[in-house]
Amino acid sequence: MAKQLDMFRPTRAPAKPKPRTLHVADAGTADGAGRYGVVTLRCGVCDHETGWLPARSPAVEEKGRVCPKCKGNPANVKPRGGTADKEPS
């Protein structure tokens, strides 16, 4: 009987997974004893690279993180002002 109210509620769309494009580029330790792990992360979409961040567990870091710059969407990346993108005149 606890699920009776669910009959009258509109159904929700399933949650969209966040694209995780930041992956580990380099890893190390902050002290000589190897207790504090640190990582640098690089985005595969916009080439954004973070500085040294405190690492979480290795299993969590393998999954990646959401890029704060492009959010995993190539449409959010602003084109660079270089001449390689332009056609020769």
C-alpha positions as CSV (number, residue, x, y, z in Angstrom):
1,M,0.0,0.0,0.0
2,A,2.9,2.3,0.4
3,K,3.3,2.7,-3.4
4,Q,-0.3,3.8,-4.0
5,L,0.6,7.5,-4.5
6,D,3.0,6.5,-7.3
7,M,0.1,5.7,-9.6
8,F,-0.9,9.3,-9.8
9,R,2.5,11.0,-10.1
10,P,3.9,11.8,-13.5
11,T,6.9,9.6,-14.4
12,R,10.3,11.2,-14.2
13,A,12.9,11.1,-17.0
14,P,15.9,9.0,-16.0
15,A,18.9,11.0,-14.8
16,K,21.5,11.8,-17.5
17,P,25.0,10.5,-16.7
18,K,27.6,13.3,-16.4
19,P,30.4,12.8,-18.9
20,R,33.6,12.4,-17.0
21,T,36.4,13.7,-19.2
22,L,39.0,14.6,-16.7
23,H,41.4,11.7,-16.3
24,V,44.7,11.3,-14.4
25,A,47.7,12.7,-16.3
26,D,50.2,12.4,-13.5
27,A,50.2,11.0,-10.0
28,G,52.5,11.2,-7.0
29,T,52.9,11.8,-3.3
30,A,53.1,15.1,-1.5
31,D,55.4,13.8,1.2
32,G,58.4,11.4,1.1
33,A,56.5,8.7,3.1
34,G,53.9,8.2,0.4
35,R,50.9,9.0,2.6
36,Y,49.3,11.9,0.8
37,G,48.5,11.2,-2.9
38,V,48.2,14.0,-5.4
39,V,47.1,13.9,-9.0
40,T,47.0,16.2,-12.1
41,L,44.0,15.8,-14.4
42,R,43.6,16.5,-18.1
43,C,40.4,16.8,-20.1
44,G,40.1,14.8,-23.3
45,V,37.7,17.3,-24.8
46,C,39.1,20.8,-24.2
47,D,42.7,19.9,-23.0
48,H,42.1,21.7,-19.7
49,E,44.8,20.6,-17.2
50,T,44.4,21.0,-13.5
51,G,47.2,21.6,-11.0
52,W,48.1,19.2,-8.3
53,L,44.9,18.1,-6.5
54,P,44.6,15.8,-3.5
55,A,43.8,12.3,-4.8
56,R,40.8,10.3,-3.7
57,S,40.9,6.5,-3.8
58,P,42.5,4.9,-6.9
59,A,39.2,3.3,-7.8
60,V,37.4,6.7,-7.8
61,E,40.1,8.4,-9.8
62,E,40.0,5.7,-12.5
63,K,36.4,6.7,-13.2
64,G,37.4,10.3,-13.9
65,R,35.8,13.6,-13.0
66,V,33.6,16.2,-14.7
67,C,35.6,19.0,-16.3
68,P,34.8,22.4,-14.7
69,K,35.6,24.2,-18.0
70,C,33.6,22.3,-20.7
71,K,31.4,20.0,-18.6
72,G,32.2,17.2,-21.0
73,N,30.4,18.9,-24.0
74,P,32.5,19.9,-27.0
75,A,29.9,22.7,-27.7
76,N,31.0,24.5,-24.5
77,V,34.6,24.8,-25.7
78,K,35.4,28.2,-27.1
79,P,37.5,28.2,-30.2
80,R,41.1,29.5,-29.8
81,G,42.2,32.6,-31.6
82,G,45.0,30.9,-33.5
83,T,45.4,31.0,-37.3
84,A,45.2,27.2,-37.7
85,D,41.4,27.3,-37.6
86,K,41.1,30.0,-40.3
87,E,41.2,29.4,-44.1
88,P,44.1,30.9,-46.0
89,S,43.2,34.0,-47.9
